Amino acid sequence: MTFSKTLSVFVITSLLLGNVSARETQSLDGAWNIAFDAGNIGREAGWHKGKVFRELDNRREIAVPSCWELTEKDYEGVAFYRRSFTVKPEWKGKVVRLQFDAVNFLAEVWVNGVAVGIHEGGFTPFEFRIDDLLKFDASNTVALRVVGPILMQDKQIDGMGPMETVQWRGGITGGIWQPVRLVATDEVFVDDVFIEPKIANNTATFHLNLEHTGAKTLPAKVDVRIFSDGVVAEISQTLELVPGENHQSFTMEIPNAVYWSPDNPHLYRVEVDVLFDGQSSDQWSTRFGMREFTIRDKQFVLNGEPMFLKATFFEGLYPRGIAYPDSREMAIHEIQLALDAGFNMIRPWRKPPPPMWLDLCDEMGVLTVGSLAVECMDFPFESANLPRWVENEVRESILRDRNRTCVVQWELFNELKRPVLMRLLHPMAMLSRKLDPTRLILDESGGWAQGANMFLPYESEPMKFNDIHDYPGPQVSEEVYRKLILTGLKTHKEMQAMGLKGRMPGKNVIPGLMSFFSELGYGSLPDLVDNNRRFAEEGNPLAPATVYHLRMEDNYRQALKQSGLDAIYPDLRQFCLDEQVVHGRANKLMIEAVRCNPRVKGYCVHALTGGDWIMGAGLLDLWRNPKTYVYEGTKAANQPRIASVRVWPRNVYAEKGAKIEVAGVNELDVVRGRLKVEIVAEDGSVVFSKKAKSEMTKGIAPLFEEQLDTGNLKGTYTVKVQLTAKGGAVVAANEYAFDVFATDQLVVPGQRIAIHDPWNDLKPFLKKAGIGFEVFNMTTDPSLPVFVSRTEAKTKEERMVFSELAAFAKCGGTVVYLGGGGERYGWGKPVPVPAYLPVKCGTKLARGTWAPITHLVHDHPIFAGLPTHCMMGSIYENIWAERTLVGAGGEMVAGAIGFDWFPELDKRRRHYYGPGDTWYGSDVAVVPVGEGRCILSQLRLIDFLGKDPVAEIIFCNMIEFASAPVK
């Protein structure tokens, strides 16, 4: 028989209450032997038997706990484990249990050659009673046959096929990857305790499950004591215990209860002692906190006080341990860095963290989400086993962690698209509620299936809840900013009616509901050069992290060289650091926008650390080094008081002026003081300054708004805002850069052009700007460049025009395709462009999510008057390319470089072996065609002609460049 019970306890092995502890433990961690069974012949051949195992040539030593991938690279399949151990003679007559914290995925266990049981599931604890099998005067053996998860190989083992197991989507964690121990007690032992704290009356109820292994009903005394600098509450009761399970609850009042919170993570200790005739049969202990976390009045509430959640997404990837912390010190360091950055919650994702890690969260005062190893987003593949495995993960994960003070919410599923998992949404929510009535339950993060449902503590009827996933990309433009501050206030259709285009944040979002951005962020490379130095010195060469970091550095160096972008970045380390600046700026602005949305009550930044398939997302690299401005920019936006600054528009026509807006977001007490707003030019001169009395009220409120006369301005400026309290302390400060373009920078070229614009996208601007043009036809002068506003044709006649354009270029003309890739694109392999282009190439989505896609611009006449030889910064926020051309050839004027989330060779690999291939594409390319050329642009120029001076400058530069004779 197997059990999955709460093992997150610390064991008392000292004197307690005047009795010698009856509960003792013996670790079985350390050196084991392993034999990999690639042919799956071991069970039939009896590899679990000592004599057979000792004769195997392929047996070797392995550390337990550890993932077997650290011993056998990329191994999938079966392995046999074995070790010997002795036990104290004093344990004879005791109840001895063999406990495993986690073995992935299927474990068959033998003790001294006798089969004791089986367990399925790779992330939760299980145990077997084995005292009747032990030798107390000789050596004992424990053997396991472990079937690990199958991800990449096409094979079936014990009814499990590729990607069929419920699985964390990170590195494989095959084998005995968490600690193993023996636990000895007397005849009656504490099998489980569920603690139910209530701050409404300062009580804690202890629901005990006592296991009586004897054959007769016996009286037993049960003592329960709560400690905090001494005993604060105690109760004693004599029970008649029947053989088997016995359930009893004790409710105890805690005088002057101290509540657990991030500011004061106070923990109590409870000790349960079971005695017969004055002698202890078992003693059990754990820690708990008095706290309540719920939702009231559409906001999160901790211990009766409203709380704005600032969470960070956490995969639990490590440079050497794969899924288990390299050390306790590393776990402390990463949690402390999250706290120092202003986060009050960590969202472990798709995998219950190891007990040691949750111990630290309890102690250090960070809220966590209870995460289950139940996959999502098309995985696992459907099998008849799946519902049973999912239910097992839900049950065992909750039983393991339901006494954790830091765990305040269960998250069951994520981004569901498959019916087999959608069917489990409600039944798993009801199972969760039965196992734990005290916590919030979120049925599906992202709300893809039917919109998210949140179950409040002690309630079985859900409340609708906007749980939103959004990755806006590297540039938080005015359009992106407005989408973020309107999400949950307006429907997607209403936002579109307001002129907002493209993707809208979230799915199944309902206006008026409480909203939470549970995934938000961008990405950037870690310092690959420094990281790989550490991997060379300290890493395991078999570990996935070592392999894919080295592969990524090599791939980026090759891609920069092959694309010619190494002319901008000959130094890969500088490329990584500059990419981190883009990442940090994007994170900062999107967080500020979300915090200015009154419906939003929290967010979760993706991610604390990045690696494997989410390479790039982290605020920290895999070695737990903060990524320069990524960390600092996010930290700045997380502060309890911020001043969000925007200039509308970001790129300003000098004669039209701009509007400065400053909004205050305050989670603390009201602050009264002085607000200073300055505009500083690049040379340091102050061109605008205002000071005024100001009050930062609690919540969201405007602090400053003014229309700015920019008639005499030209260049780059920075708005600097500072709010100073009466005592002189700075309580909020921020900066925001913008550019002003004077009339002399927007001179219309004198050249005449031809156009193909049956959709009327280009003509209105040309007429207003006074640019001479004619409609393209077969008689068009070859010296005139032809501008094509869209690469689109729905009729035979329209298709004929594109054939004529190709012929025009081949005969020596220049054709500029302003929408050169068409409307189709894909995340993975490039999608072929429409046949209307005279160049064969593909388009690839280049917006970036948690995986960075960086856009760079060469020093070229098309970008004259704008920043070049650099990454595209905020000045390009409206016109940067969301799609890029792959394989276009010719001269790259502006380009994009990134990497696939997972190798395209096999979709399953996104669940294991790090990011996919590095690739690059052209945002603007000049490509020879016959005796002429075409200029292919993916920039969003047409949408912003007349609205953004940057679009006009580039367009006018294109006219001048395209009008020059073809060399």
Disulfide bonds with the S-S distance in Angstrom:
none
